[in-house]
């Protein structure tokens, strides 16, 4: 990924191609399961899951969402294949191993680390004047950016350290099991509302 001058405008077209590849492989699995070819159908499901996994640990929230989405769709297709065919035990063992690996993928911690870094880059770009507030709103810079630049940059600079405190708390919450994670995030939300 090549990050843009405005980190929020980072081009992720390659990831959309991954989604398309995963979709085509799922469609192939569907077609193979309709003809009773369990081995090829499961191979296409595994390939669709591997397409999702190709996004690896890209530290952008949408990257991890794309990975999760493609993996979930591949799993639904695996359910369909298993309902329509009778795969042999070697194919099932291979599939189980792959699913167990994917189940261990740390989606949340990767997402929060990446979002923290992007937020930091955005703060730095706004503080230094590399990008303007108008650009965040997809408008051309105008007189208001010049007139209010100093005040806006000072406010952003003052809030920058607090951003790290907030994101560190979210990162720590993201690494908790699901039930305590929810409680920790609710507490963070309550604290921010004060």
KADA-V90613 format. One record per helix or strand of 3 or more residues. SS is the DSSP state (a for helix, b for strand). FROM is the first residue (numbers start at 1). TO is the last residue. If there is no record, write none. Layout:
BEGIN
SS:FROM:TO
SS:FROM:TO
END
This chain:
BEGIN
a:7:9
a:13:34
a:38:53
a:61:84
a:89:103
a:107:128
a:133:136
a:143:174
a:178:193
END
